[in-house]
Amino acid sequence: MPKMKSHSGAKKRFRVSKSGKVKFRRQGRNHNTADKTPKLMSNKRGGAYLASKKQEQSITTMIQK
């Protein structure tokens, strides 16, 4: 049986922490930031963790780590 290939889009968007949680960067920070409120931009700063265990399992199989 051939080797499974990792999903290159998922590799760029998600990281697995040491505890095994899947971390991602929040969307909406690349352009038109002058129109967004400072409160919204501060909430988008930093990363976030996936809440769903099912999503976490599917992404870890895509990343294969």
mmCIF file of the N, C-alpha and C atoms, coordinates in Angstrom:
data_MODEL
# 
_entry.id   MODEL 
# 
loop_
_atom_site.group_PDB 
_atom_site.id 
_atom_site.type_symbol 
_atom_site.label_atom_id 
_atom_site.label_alt_id 
_atom_site.label_comp_id 
_atom_site.label_asym_id 
_atom_site.label_entity_id 
_atom_site.label_seq_id 
_atom_site.pdbx_PDB_ins_code 
_atom_site.Cartn_x 
_atom_site.Cartn_y 
_atom_site.Cartn_z 
_atom_site.occupancy 
_atom_site.B_iso_or_equiv 
_atom_site.pdbx_formal_charge 
_atom_site.auth_seq_id 
_atom_site.auth_comp_id 
_atom_site.auth_asym_id 
_atom_site.auth_atom_id 
_atom_site.pdbx_PDB_model_num 
ATOM 1   N N  . MET A 1 1  ? 0.838   -1.185 0.000  1.00 0.00 ? 1  MET A N  1 
ATOM 2   C CA . MET A 1 1  ? 0.000   0.000  0.000  1.00 0.00 ? 1  MET A CA 1 
ATOM 3   C C  . MET A 1 1  ? 0.889   1.257  0.000  1.00 0.00 ? 1  MET A C  1 
ATOM 4   N N  . PRO A 1 2  ? 0.567   2.266  -0.806 1.00 0.00 ? 2  PRO A N  1 
ATOM 5   C CA . PRO A 1 2  ? 1.428   3.448  -0.869 1.00 0.00 ? 2  PRO A CA 1 
ATOM 6   C C  . PRO A 1 2  ? 1.323   4.296  0.388  1.00 0.00 ? 2  PRO A C  1 
ATOM 7   N N  . LYS A 1 3  ? 2.326   5.143  0.561  1.00 0.00 ? 3  LYS A N  1 
ATOM 8   C CA . LYS A 1 3  ? 2.346   6.044  1.716  1.00 0.00 ? 3  LYS A CA 1 
ATOM 9   C C  . LYS A 1 3  ? 1.254   7.098  1.567  1.00 0.00 ? 3  LYS A C  1 
ATOM 10  N N  . MET A 1 4  ? 0.737   7.557  2.695  1.00 0.00 ? 4  MET A N  1 
ATOM 11  C CA . MET A 1 4  ? -0.243  8.646  2.664  1.00 0.00 ? 4  MET A CA 1 
ATOM 12  C C  . MET A 1 4  ? 0.488   9.973  2.539  1.00 0.00 ? 4  MET A C  1 
ATOM 13  N N  . LYS A 1 5  ? -0.027  10.848 1.718  1.00 0.00 ? 5  LYS A N  1 
ATOM 14  C CA . LYS A 1 5  ? 0.564   12.171 1.579  1.00 0.00 ? 5  LYS A CA 1 
ATOM 15  C C  . LYS A 1 5  ? -0.126  13.127 2.524  1.00 0.00 ? 5  LYS A C  1 
ATOM 16  N N  . SER A 1 6  ? 0.656   14.068 3.070  1.00 0.00 ? 6  SER A N  1 
ATOM 17  C CA . SER A 1 6  ? 0.063   15.060 3.958  1.00 0.00 ? 6  SER A CA 1 
ATOM 18  C C  . SER A 1 6  ? -0.595  16.154 3.124  1.00 0.00 ? 6  SER A C  1 
ATOM 19  N N  . HIS A 1 7  ? -1.565  16.807 3.698  1.00 0.00 ? 7  HIS A N  1 
ATOM 20  C CA . HIS A 1 7  ? -2.320  17.870 3.023  1.00 0.00 ? 7  HIS A CA 1 
ATOM 21  C C  . HIS A 1 7  ? -1.506  19.152 3.126  1.00 0.00 ? 7  HIS A C  1 
ATOM 22  N N  . SER A 1 8  ? -1.020  19.656 1.986  1.00 0.00 ? 8  SER A N  1 
ATOM 23  C CA . SER A 1 8  ? -0.097  20.790 2.031  1.00 0.00 ? 8  SER A CA 1 
ATOM 24  C C  . SER A 1 8  ? -0.776  22.067 2.504  1.00 0.00 ? 8  SER A C  1 
ATOM 25  N N  . GLY A 1 9  ? -2.082  22.206 2.248  1.00 0.00 ? 9  GLY A N  1 
ATOM 26  C CA . GLY A 1 9  ? -2.794  23.378 2.749  1.00 0.00 ? 9  GLY A CA 1 
ATOM 27  C C  . GLY A 1 9  ? -2.946  23.348 4.245  1.00 0.00 ? 9  GLY A C  1 
ATOM 28  N N  . ALA A 1 10 ? -3.164  22.171 4.802  1.00 0.00 ? 10 ALA A N  1 
ATOM 29  C CA . ALA A 1 10 ? -3.294  22.035 6.255  1.00 0.00 ? 10 ALA A CA 1 
ATOM 30  C C  . ALA A 1 10 ? -1.958  22.233 6.948  1.00 0.00 ? 10 ALA A C  1 
ATOM 31  N N  . LYS A 1 11 ? -0.875  21.826 6.299  1.00 0.00 ? 11 LYS A N  1 
ATOM 32  C CA . LYS A 1 11 ? 0.450   22.012 6.887  1.00 0.00 ? 11 LYS A CA 1 
ATOM 33  C C  . LYS A 1 11 ? 0.764   23.488 7.084  1.00 0.00 ? 11 LYS A C  1 
ATOM 34  N N  . LYS A 1 12 ? 0.279   24.325 6.156  1.00 0.00 ? 12 LYS A N  1 
ATOM 35  C CA . LYS A 1 12 ? 0.569   25.747 6.232  1.00 0.00 ? 12 LYS A CA 1 
ATOM 36  C C  . LYS A 1 12 ? -0.304  26.466 7.264  1.00 0.00 ? 12 LYS A C  1 
ATOM 37  N N  . ARG A 1 13 ? -1.465  25.916 7.574  1.00 0.00 ? 13 ARG A N  1 
ATOM 38  C CA . ARG A 1 13 ? -2.432  26.636 8.390  1.00 0.00 ? 13 ARG A CA 1 
ATOM 39  C C  . ARG A 1 13 ? -2.510  26.182 9.840  1.00 0.00 ? 13 ARG A C  1 
ATOM 40  N N  . PHE A 1 14 ? -2.058  24.967 10.139 1.00 0.00 ? 14 PHE A N  1 
ATOM 41  C CA . PHE A 1 14 ? -2.223  24.415 11.476 1.00 0.00 ? 14 PHE A CA 1 
ATOM 42  C C  . PHE A 1 14 ? -0.901  23.926 12.029 1.00 0.00 ? 14 PHE A C  1 
ATOM 43  N N  . ARG A 1 15 ? -0.757  24.020 13.354 1.00 0.00 ? 15 ARG A N  1 
ATOM 44  C CA . ARG A 1 15 ? 0.390   23.476 14.070 1.00 0.00 ? 15 ARG A CA 1 
ATOM 45  C C  . ARG A 1 15 ? -0.130  22.646 15.227 1.00 0.00 ? 15 ARG A C  1 
ATOM 46  N N  . VAL A 1 16 ? 0.617   21.614 15.595 1.00 0.00 ? 16 VAL A N  1 
ATOM 47  C CA . VAL A 1 16 ? 0.245   20.788 16.738 1.00 0.00 ? 16 VAL A CA 1 
ATOM 48  C C  . VAL A 1 16 ? 1.161   21.165 17.890 1.00 0.00 ? 16 VAL A C  1 
ATOM 49  N N  . SER A 1 17 ? 0.563   21.518 19.042 1.00 0.00 ? 17 SER A N  1 
ATOM 50  C CA . SER A 1 17 ? 1.350   21.905 20.201 1.00 0.00 ? 17 SER A CA 1 
ATOM 51  C C  . SER A 1 17 ? 1.903   20.665 20.888 1.00 0.00 ? 17 SER A C  1 
ATOM 52  N N  . LYS A 1 18 ? 2.736   20.874 21.904 1.00 0.00 ? 18 LYS A N  1 
ATOM 53  C CA . LYS A 1 18 ? 3.327   19.746 22.617 1.00 0.00 ? 18 LYS A CA 1 
ATOM 54  C C  . LYS A 1 18 ? 2.283   18.932 23.360 1.00 0.00 ? 18 LYS A C  1 
ATOM 55  N N  . SER A 1 19 ? 1.212   19.599 23.771 1.00 0.00 ? 19 SER A N  1 
ATOM 56  C CA . SER A 1 19 ? 0.159   18.874 24.480 1.00 0.00 ? 19 SER A CA 1 
ATOM 57  C C  . SER A 1 19 ? -0.768  18.127 23.526 1.00 0.00 ? 19 SER A C  1 
ATOM 58  N N  . GLY A 1 20 ? -0.600  18.332 22.204 1.00 0.00 ? 20 GLY A N  1 
ATOM 59  C CA . GLY A 1 20 ? -1.399  17.628 21.224 1.00 0.00 ? 20 GLY A CA 1 
ATOM 60  C C  . GLY A 1 20 ? -2.571  18.418 20.690 1.00 0.00 ? 20 GLY A C  1 
ATOM 61  N N  . LYS A 1 21 ? -2.744  19.656 21.170 1.00 0.00 ? 21 LYS A N  1 
ATOM 62  C CA . LYS A 1 21 ? -3.827  20.491 20.661 1.00 0.00 ? 21 LYS A CA 1 
ATOM 63  C C  . LYS A 1 21 ? -3.437  21.071 19.310 1.00 0.00 ? 21 LYS A C  1 
ATOM 64  N N  . VAL A 1 22 ? -4.446  21.374 18.488 1.00 0.00 ? 22 VAL A N  1 
ATOM 65  C CA . VAL A 1 22 ? -4.205  21.938 17.162 1.00 0.00 ? 22 VAL A CA 1 
ATOM 66  C C  . VAL A 1 22 ? -4.405  23.445 17.241 1.00 0.00 ? 22 VAL A C  1 
ATOM 67  N N  . LYS A 1 23 ? -3.367  24.185 16.863 1.00 0.00 ? 23 LYS A N  1 
ATOM 68  C CA . LYS A 1 23 ? -3.395  25.641 16.937 1.00 0.00 ? 23 LYS A CA 1 
ATOM 69  C C  . LYS A 1 23 ? -3.482  26.213 15.531 1.00 0.00 ? 23 LYS A C  1 
ATOM 70  N N  . PHE A 1 24 ? -4.207  27.333 15.387 1.00 0.00 ? 24 PHE A N  1 
ATOM 71  C CA . PHE A 1 24 ? -4.339  27.976 14.089 1.00 0.00 ? 24 PHE A CA 1 
ATOM 72  C C  . PHE A 1 24 ? -4.304  29.484 14.263 1.00 0.00 ? 24 PHE A C  1 
ATOM 73  N N  . ARG A 1 25 ? -4.091  30.194 13.153 1.00 0.00 ? 25 ARG A N  1 
ATOM 74  C CA . ARG A 1 25 ? -4.068  31.648 13.168 1.00 0.00 ? 25 ARG A CA 1 
ATOM 75  C C  . ARG A 1 25 ? -5.438  32.147 12.737 1.00 0.00 ? 25 ARG A C  1 
ATOM 76  N N  . ARG A 1 26 ? -5.938  33.146 13.422 1.00 0.00 ? 26 ARG A N  1 
ATOM 77  C CA . ARG A 1 26 ? -7.269  33.662 13.108 1.00 0.00 ? 26 ARG A CA 1 
ATOM 78  C C  . ARG A 1 26 ? -7.274  34.399 11.774 1.00 0.00 ? 26 ARG A C  1 
ATOM 79  N N  . GLN A 1 27 ? -8.413  34.366 11.108 1.00 0.00 ? 27 GLN A N  1 
ATOM 80  C CA . GLN A 1 27 ? -8.529  34.973 9.788  1.00 0.00 ? 27 GLN A CA 1 
ATOM 81  C C  . GLN A 1 27 ? -8.823  36.473 9.902  1.00 0.00 ? 27 GLN A C  1 
ATOM 82  N N  . GLY A 1 28 ? -8.650  37.183 8.794  1.00 0.00 ? 28 GLY A N  1 
ATOM 83  C CA . GLY A 1 28 ? -9.066  38.575 8.694  1.00 0.00 ? 28 GLY A CA 1 
ATOM 84  C C  . GLY A 1 28 ? -8.056  39.576 9.181  1.00 0.00 ? 28 GLY A C  1 
ATOM 85  N N  . ARG A 1 29 ? -6.764  39.288 9.036  1.00 0.00 ? 29 ARG A N  1 
ATOM 86  C CA . ARG A 1 29 ? -5.746  40.235 9.491  1.00 0.00 ? 29 ARG A CA 1 
ATOM 87  C C  . ARG A 1 29 ? -4.840  40.705 8.374  1.00 0.00 ? 29 ARG A C  1 
ATOM 88  N N  . ASN A 1 30 ? -5.130  40.347 7.136  1.00 0.00 ? 30 ASN A N  1 
ATOM 89  C CA . ASN A 1 30 ? -4.175  40.625 6.067  1.00 0.00 ? 30 ASN A CA 1 
ATOM 90  C C  . ASN A 1 30 ? -4.398  41.968 5.380  1.00 0.00 ? 30 ASN A C  1 
ATOM 91  N N  . HIS A 1 31 ? -5.632  42.358 5.163  1.00 0.00 ? 31 HIS A N  1 
ATOM 92  C CA . HIS A 1 31 ? -5.869  43.627 4.479  1.00 0.00 ? 31 HIS A CA 1 
ATOM 93  C C  . HIS A 1 31 ? -7.143  44.259 5.022  1.00 0.00 ? 31 HIS A C  1 
ATOM 94  N N  . ASN A 1 32 ? -7.342  45.526 4.669  1.00 0.00 ? 32 ASN A N  1 
ATOM 95  C CA . ASN A 1 32 ? -8.457  46.343 5.150  1.00 0.00 ? 32 ASN A CA 1 
ATOM 96  C C  . ASN A 1 32 ? -8.491  46.431 6.671  1.00 0.00 ? 32 ASN A C  1 
ATOM 97  N N  . THR A 1 33 ? -7.341  46.484 7.294  1.00 0.00 ? 33 THR A N  1 
ATOM 98  C CA . THR A 1 33 ? -7.303  46.525 8.754  1.00 0.00 ? 33 THR A CA 1 
ATOM 99  C C  . THR A 1 33 ? -7.613  47.917 9.293  1.00 0.00 ? 33 THR A C  1 
ATOM 100 N N  . ALA A 1 34 ? -7.546  48.936 8.442  1.00 0.00 ? 34 ALA A N  1 
ATOM 101 C CA . ALA A 1 34 ? -7.870  50.290 8.913  1.00 0.00 ? 34 ALA A CA 1 
ATOM 102 C C  . ALA A 1 34 ? -9.364  50.425 9.189  1.00 0.00 ? 34 ALA A C  1 
ATOM 103 N N  . ASP A 1 35 ? -10.177 49.612 8.523  1.00 0.00 ? 35 ASP A N  1 
ATOM 104 C CA . ASP A 1 35 ? -11.619 49.680 8.713  1.00 0.00 ? 35 ASP A CA 1 
ATOM 105 C C  . ASP A 1 35 ? -12.089 48.903 9.931  1.00 0.00 ? 35 ASP A C  1 
ATOM 106 N N  . LYS A 1 36 ? -11.228 48.062 10.479 1.00 0.00 ? 36 LYS A N  1 
ATOM 107 C CA . LYS A 1 36 ? -11.622 47.215 11.604 1.00 0.00 ? 36 LYS A CA 1 
ATOM 108 C C  . LYS A 1 36 ? -11.291 47.909 12.922 1.00 0.00 ? 36 LYS A C  1 
ATOM 109 N N  . THR A 1 37 ? -12.092 47.640 13.926 1.00 0.00 ? 37 THR A N  1 
ATOM 110 C CA . THR A 1 37 ? -11.911 48.304 15.213 1.00 0.00 ? 37 THR A CA 1 
ATOM 111 C C  . THR A 1 37 ? -10.672 47.759 15.925 1.00 0.00 ? 37 THR A C  1 
ATOM 112 N N  . PRO A 1 38 ? -10.056 48.565 16.781 1.00 0.00 ? 38 PRO A N  1 
ATOM 113 C CA . PRO A 1 38 ? -8.897  48.076 17.527 1.00 0.00 ? 38 PRO A CA 1 
ATOM 114 C C  . PRO A 1 38 ? -9.235  46.894 18.438 1.00 0.00 ? 38 PRO A C  1 
ATOM 115 N N  . LYS A 1 39 ? -10.458 46.864 18.948 1.00 0.00 ? 39 LYS A N  1 
ATOM 116 C CA . LYS A 1 39 ? -10.868 45.747 19.791 1.00 0.00 ? 39 LYS A CA 1 
ATOM 117 C C  . LYS A 1 39 ? -10.897 44.445 18.988 1.00 0.00 ? 39 LYS A C  1 
ATOM 118 N N  . LEU A 1 40 ? -11.409 44.520 17.762 1.00 0.00 ? 40 LEU A N  1 
ATOM 119 C CA . LEU A 1 40 ? -11.468 43.348 16.902 1.00 0.00 ? 40 LEU A CA 1 
ATOM 120 C C  . LEU A 1 40 ? -10.071 42.873 16.543 1.00 0.00 ? 40 LEU A C  1 
ATOM 121 N N  . MET A 1 41 ? -9.181  43.813 16.246 1.00 0.00 ? 41 MET A N  1 
ATOM 122 C CA . MET A 1 41 ? -7.829  43.433 15.859 1.00 0.00 ? 41 MET A CA 1 
ATOM 123 C C  . MET A 1 41 ? -7.056  42.850 17.034 1.00 0.00 ? 41 MET A C  1 
ATOM 124 N N  . SER A 1 42 ? -7.294  43.334 18.233 1.00 0.00 ? 42 SER A N  1 
ATOM 125 C CA . SER A 1 42 ? -6.593  42.764 19.390 1.00 0.00 ? 42 SER A CA 1 
ATOM 126 C C  . SER A 1 42 ? -7.113  41.376 19.702 1.00 0.00 ? 42 SER A C  1 
ATOM 127 N N  . ASN A 1 43 ? -8.395  41.118 19.407 1.00 0.00 ? 43 ASN A N  1 
ATOM 128 C CA . ASN A 1 43 ? -8.925  39.778 19.605 1.00 0.00 ? 43 ASN A CA 1 
ATOM 129 C C  . ASN A 1 43 ? -8.377  38.796 18.576 1.00 0.00 ? 43 ASN A C  1 
ATOM 130 N N  . LYS A 1 44 ? -8.021  39.291 17.400 1.00 0.00 ? 44 LYS A N  1 
ATOM 131 C CA . LYS A 1 44 ? -7.477  38.427 16.356 1.00 0.00 ? 44 LYS A CA 1 
ATOM 132 C C  . LYS A 1 44 ? -5.984  38.170 16.541 1.00 0.00 ? 44 LYS A C  1 
ATOM 133 N N  . ARG A 1 45 ? -5.350  38.949 17.411 1.00 0.00 ? 45 ARG A N  1 
ATOM 134 C CA . ARG A 1 45 ? -3.923  38.779 17.639 1.00 0.00 ? 45 ARG A CA 1 
ATOM 135 C C  . ARG A 1 45 ? -3.669  37.468 18.381 1.00 0.00 ? 45 ARG A C  1 
ATOM 136 N N  . GLY A 1 46 ? -2.596  36.828 18.053 1.00 0.00 ? 46 GLY A N  1 
ATOM 137 C CA . GLY A 1 46 ? -2.278  35.551 18.691 1.00 0.00 ? 46 GLY A CA 1 
ATOM 138 C C  . GLY A 1 46 ? -3.022  34.412 18.026 1.00 0.00 ? 46 GLY A C  1 
ATOM 139 N N  . GLY A 1 47 ? -2.807  33.217 18.508 1.00 0.00 ? 47 GLY A N  1 
ATOM 140 C CA . GLY A 1 47 ? -3.430  32.049 17.909 1.00 0.00 ? 47 GLY A CA 1 
ATOM 141 C C  . GLY A 1 47 ? -4.638  31.587 18.695 1.00 0.00 ? 47 GLY A C  1 
ATOM 142 N N  . ALA A 1 48 ? -5.256  30.543 18.208 1.00 0.00 ? 48 ALA A N  1 
ATOM 143 C CA . ALA A 1 48 ? -6.405  29.948 18.882 1.00 0.00 ? 48 ALA A CA 1 
ATOM 144 C C  . ALA A 1 48 ? -6.312  28.440 18.712 1.00 0.00 ? 48 ALA A C  1 
ATOM 145 N N  . TYR A 1 49 ? -7.008  27.736 19.576 1.00 0.00 ? 49 TYR A N  1 
ATOM 146 C CA . TYR A 1 49 ? -7.019  26.277 19.528 1.00 0.00 ? 49 TYR A CA 1 
ATOM 147 C C  . TYR A 1 49 ? -8.375  25.798 19.037 1.00 0.00 ? 49 TYR A C  1 
ATOM 148 N N  . LEU A 1 50 ? -8.373  24.678 18.333 1.00 0.00 ? 50 LEU A N  1 
ATOM 149 C CA . LEU A 1 50 ? -9.622  24.087 17.871 1.00 0.00 ? 50 LEU A CA 1 
ATOM 150 C C  . LEU A 1 50 ? -10.423 23.580 19.054 1.00 0.00 ? 50 LEU A C  1 
ATOM 151 N N  . ALA A 1 51 ? -11.730 23.779 19.018 1.00 0.00 ? 51 ALA A N  1 
ATOM 152 C CA . ALA A 1 51 ? -12.583 23.372 20.120 1.00 0.00 ? 51 ALA A CA 1 
ATOM 153 C C  . ALA A 1 51 ? -13.082 21.945 19.943 1.00 0.00 ? 51 ALA A C  1 
ATOM 154 N N  . SER A 1 52 ? -13.269 21.512 18.725 1.00 0.00 ? 52 SER A N  1 
ATOM 155 C CA . SER A 1 52 ? -13.883 20.216 18.465 1.00 0.00 ? 52 SER A CA 1 
ATOM 156 C C  . SER A 1 52 ? -12.828 19.112 18.388 1.00 0.00 ? 52 SER A C  1 
ATOM 157 N N  . LYS A 1 53 ? -13.055 18.038 19.109 1.00 0.00 ? 53 LYS A N  1 
ATOM 158 C CA . LYS A 1 53 ? -12.151 16.889 19.068 1.00 0.00 ? 53 LYS A CA 1 
ATOM 159 C C  . LYS A 1 53 ? -12.175 16.206 17.699 1.00 0.00 ? 53 LYS A C  1 
ATOM 160 N N  . LYS A 1 54 ? -13.344 16.195 17.075 1.00 0.00 ? 54 LYS A N  1 
ATOM 161 C CA . LYS A 1 54 ? -13.487 15.554 15.763 1.00 0.00 ? 54 LYS A CA 1 
ATOM 162 C C  . LYS A 1 54 ? -12.667 16.297 14.711 1.00 0.00 ? 54 LYS A C  1 
ATOM 163 N N  . GLN A 1 55 ? -12.721 17.637 14.728 1.00 0.00 ? 55 GLN A N  1 
ATOM 164 C CA . GLN A 1 55 ? -11.914 18.424 13.804 1.00 0.00 ? 55 GLN A CA 1 
ATOM 165 C C  . GLN A 1 55 ? -10.426 18.226 14.080 1.00 0.00 ? 55 GLN A C  1 
ATOM 166 N N  . GLU A 1 56 ? -10.085 18.139 15.355 1.00 0.00 ? 56 GLU A N  1 
ATOM 167 C CA . GLU A 1 56 ? -8.703  17.946 15.751 1.00 0.00 ? 56 GLU A CA 1 
ATOM 168 C C  . GLU A 1 56 ? -8.150  16.639 15.186 1.00 0.00 ? 56 GLU A C  1 
ATOM 169 N N  . GLN A 1 57 ? -8.948  15.583 15.244 1.00 0.00 ? 57 GLN A N  1 
ATOM 170 C CA . GLN A 1 57 ? -8.519  14.285 14.726 1.00 0.00 ? 57 GLN A CA 1 
ATOM 171 C C  . GLN A 1 57 ? -8.333  14.328 13.216 1.00 0.00 ? 57 GLN A C  1 
ATOM 172 N N  . SER A 1 58 ? -9.241  14.980 12.506 1.00 0.00 ? 58 SER A N  1 
ATOM 173 C CA . SER A 1 58 ? -9.137  15.012 11.056 1.00 0.00 ? 58 SER A CA 1 
ATOM 174 C C  . SER A 1 58 ? -7.936  15.838 10.602 1.00 0.00 ? 58 SER A C  1 
ATOM 175 N N  . ILE A 1 59 ? -7.630  16.912 11.319 1.00 0.00 ? 59 ILE A N  1 
ATOM 176 C CA . ILE A 1 59 ? -6.503  17.754 10.930 1.00 0.00 ? 59 ILE A CA 1 
ATOM 177 C C  . ILE A 1 59 ? -5.182  17.071 11.255 1.00 0.00 ? 59 ILE A C  1 
ATOM 178 N N  . THR A 1 60 ? -5.118  16.368 12.365 1.00 0.00 ? 60 THR A N  1 
ATOM 179 C CA . THR A 1 60 ? -3.867  15.669 12.676 1.00 0.00 ? 60 THR A CA 1 
ATOM 180 C C  . THR A 1 60 ? -3.591  14.563 11.675 1.00 0.00 ? 60 THR A C  1 
ATOM 181 N N  . THR A 1 61 ? -4.627  13.946 11.110 1.00 0.00 ? 61 THR A N  1 
ATOM 182 C CA . THR A 1 61 ? -4.371  12.966 10.060 1.00 0.00 ? 61 THR A CA 1 
ATOM 183 C C  . THR A 1 61 ? -3.925  13.651 8.778  1.00 0.00 ? 61 THR A C  1 
ATOM 184 N N  . MET A 1 62 ? -4.409  14.853 8.515  1.00 0.00 ? 62 MET A N  1 
ATOM 185 C CA . MET A 1 62 ? -3.946  15.586 7.325  1.00 0.00 ? 62 MET A CA 1 
ATOM 186 C C  . MET A 1 62 ? -2.497  16.034 7.469  1.00 0.00 ? 62 MET A C  1 
ATOM 187 N N  . ILE A 1 63 ? -2.145  16.473 8.684  1.00 0.00 ? 63 ILE A N  1 
ATOM 188 C CA . ILE A 1 63 ? -0.783  16.945 8.915  1.00 0.00 ? 63 ILE A CA 1 
ATOM 189 C C  . ILE A 1 63 ? 0.180   15.770 9.057  1.00 0.00 ? 63 ILE A C  1 
ATOM 190 N N  . GLN A 1 64 ? -0.294  14.687 9.660  1.00 0.00 ? 64 GLN A N  1 
ATOM 191 C CA . GLN A 1 64 ? 0.478   13.467 9.923  1.00 0.00 ? 64 GLN A CA 1 
ATOM 192 C C  . GLN A 1 64 ? 1.692   13.719 10.787 1.00 0.00 ? 64 GLN A C  1 
ATOM 193 N N  . LYS A 1 65 ? 1.427   14.221 11.998 1.00 0.00 ? 65 LYS A N  1 
ATOM 194 C CA . LYS A 1 65 ? 2.482   14.381 13.004 1.00 0.00 ? 65 LYS A CA 1 
ATOM 195 C C  . LYS A 1 65 ? 2.099   13.636 14.237 1.00 0.00 ? 65 LYS A C  1 
# 
